[in-house]
Amino acid sequence: MITLYGIEWSRANYVLFALEELNLDYQHIKTHPFEEEKNSSEYLKLNPMAQVPTLVDGDFVLTESMAINFYLARKYGAKKLWADQLEDETNIYKRTFFAVAQREKSCVDIIFQKKLVEEKDRDYELIRKAEKSLMKPLSVLDDYLAGKDFLVANKFSIADINMAGILSYARNGEYDFSPYKNVQRYLSDILSRPARKRAEAG
Ligand SMILES: N[C@@H](CCC(=O)N[C@@H](CS)C(=O)NCC(=O)O)C(=O)O
């Protein structure tokens, strides 16, 4: 039995997307990242960082959203979401790490400030810096996506779930993607997949 802890708008969103793409049976426990339940002794045994998401698959407990997605893709979706060749597999890592290292913090800052922080407390300078820091990585991604529908080996993979999940924060925070037409098209294709819609609905 697979159990996923983490409410759908948290980083659990990438994992829910993968679980839904793979049509897996799972139990979803909507642990809230900013409420006391994540500090319960039971939850801390699973995730000592008191963060979400956490996946439990039988006796196996795994934290870190991207590691969870690599695990699900390898274990349950080798044909559907993983790669056949070492080079493509390595590119799945590359695209995912690039998304996490170059974009995740800025995307999270944007959505957090715009959707969770009250207007009177909003840090507009942080938003401005976050938006600016996305320009170069998005422009590099935009060039890469010219004429492509997917990130790796011209096929949908876990790398697309990870990348689109991270960029979706900026998109939901009304970041202006219009200068990056290929990224805009790519995001709208990946984020309109039925599995993603089911994941968003929780
Ligand atoms: N690198 C971790 C980050 C997890 C994380 O920061 N989760 C947030 C919710 S999106 C959280 O639980 N925040 C509450 C906290 O840090 O106390 C991952 O990708 O799983």
The ligand as a Tripos MOL2 file, in Angstrom:
@<TRIPOS>MOLECULE
LIG
   20    19     1     0     0
SMALL
NO_CHARGES

@<TRIPOS>ATOM
      1 N1         13.3280   19.6030   -0.4500 N.3       1 LIG1
      2 C1         12.0770   19.2110    0.1560 C.3       1 LIG1
      3 C2         11.3730   20.4850    0.6240 C.3       1 LIG1
      4 C3         10.0860   20.1700    1.3590 C.3       1 LIG1
      5 C4          9.3910   21.4420    1.8370 C.2       1 LIG1
      6 O1         10.0300   22.4990    2.0540 O.2       1 LIG1
      7 N2          8.0790   21.3520    2.0060 N.am      1 LIG1
      8 C5          7.3390   22.4800    2.5030 C.3       1 LIG1
      9 C6          5.9330   22.5130    1.8800 C.3       1 LIG1
     10 S1          5.9770   22.7610    0.1540 S.3       1 LIG1
     11 C7          7.1460   22.3260    4.0060 C.2       1 LIG1
     12 O2          6.8480   21.2380    4.4630 O.2       1 LIG1
     13 N3          7.3200   23.4280    4.7560 N.am      1 LIG1
     14 C8          7.1190   23.4340    6.1710 C.3       1 LIG1
     15 C9          8.4020   23.5970    6.9150 C.2       1 LIG1
     16 O3          9.4900   23.6540    6.2920 O.co2     1 LIG1
     17 O4          8.3420   23.7060    8.1480 O.co2     1 LIG1
     18 C10        11.2320   18.4400   -0.8610 C.2       1 LIG1
     19 O5         11.3500   18.7270   -2.0570 O.co2     1 LIG1
     20 O6         10.4920   17.5380   -0.4690 O.co2     1 LIG1
@<TRIPOS>BOND
     1     1     2 1
     2     2     3 1
     3     2    18 1
     4     3     4 1
     5     4     5 1
     6     5     6 2
     7     5     7 1
     8     7     8 1
     9     8     9 1
    10     8    11 1
    11     9    10 1
    12    11    12 2
    13    11    13 1
    14    13    14 1
    15    14    15 1
    16    15    16 2
    17    15    17 1
    18    18    19 2
    19    18    20 1
@<TRIPOS>SUBSTRUCTURE
     1 LIG1         1 GROUP 0 **** ****
